[in-house]
Every structure is written in C-alpha cells, then in structure tokens.
C-alpha cells in the first residue's frame, strides 16, 4: 500500500508540468544561437530589402 502511494506521488511529481532547472538550462542552450545570429539576420534582411527596393524601382 505504501509502495503504491509512493510511486504514485513520484509519477505525479514527474509529470506535474513544473518548470525545472534542466528546463531552464535547455531553454538557454536553444536561445544562445538565436541571439548570436539575430543581428546578422536583421542586417541581411535590411540590405535585401534596400537592394530590392532600389533595383525594382529602376
């Protein structure tokens, strides 16, 4: 009886949906490349927009 309750508590705790430390670590690891490439991507889109607006207007 106690073993069943203990395993049920563990299962509830495991699938509780709470945000753990490892969730934070993985979120940070996924966001680092995005933050590094974001400025380059913005500059690329800006130059592409300017080039298209200039050359399409000719």
N, C-alpha and C positions, 0 to 999 in steps of 0.2 A: 504494500500500500504506500509506504513512504517513498520507495524507489520510483513508483509510477508518478507520484506528485512531483518529485524532484526532477525527473526527466521532462515532465510536462512544463515545469517552470523554466527549465533551460530552453526548451523549444519556444516557449512564449518570448523569452528574453532574446533569443537569437533572431526571431522573425518579428520583433516588436516594431521595427521600422525606425528605430532611433539612429541618430547620426553619430557614428563612432569616430575615433581618432584616425583609423585607417581610411575611412571615407574621406576625411579631410585631406590626408596625405595624397590619395589618388586624385582628388579634385585638383590639388595644387600641381601635381605632376602633369595633368592634362592641360591645365591653363598656361603653364610656362611657355610651351611652343607658340601658343596663340598670342601671348603678349609680346613675344620676341618678333614674330612675323607681321604683326598688325601694322606697325608704321611703314614697313616696306610695301605691304599690300595697299595701304592708303595712297602712298606716293605713286605706285604703279597705276592705280585706277585714276588718280588725278591727271597724270601725264597722258594716259589713254583717252580720257575724256577731252582734254585740251587738244590733243592731236586730231581726234575725230571731228571736233567742232571746227577746228581751223581748216583741215583738208576737205571736209564735206562742204564747207562754205565757199570754196574756190570754184 
